């Protein structure tokens, strides 16, 4: 059964939970880098950049500035392009 639902309230982000304790520092760094890359990939897709080949480092850093995220490193920019390239 499909119902038409009208979204009448603005988007409210989920409540953030603490990350699990006891993991190596590299796990936390990688986890946060992936979250940042996902936010940037979504921002690029929303702005009309649909191909990874069109998302150079400058365009990704400009998107980060627009969204209010600190400028990403080259490694994070590479991860953003990898996420945009993924076919699932």
Secondary structure, DSSP 8 states (H G I E B T S, - for coil): --------S-----------TT--HHHHHHHHHHHHHHHHHHHHHHTT---GGG--HHHHHHHHHHHT-----HHHHHHHHHHHH---
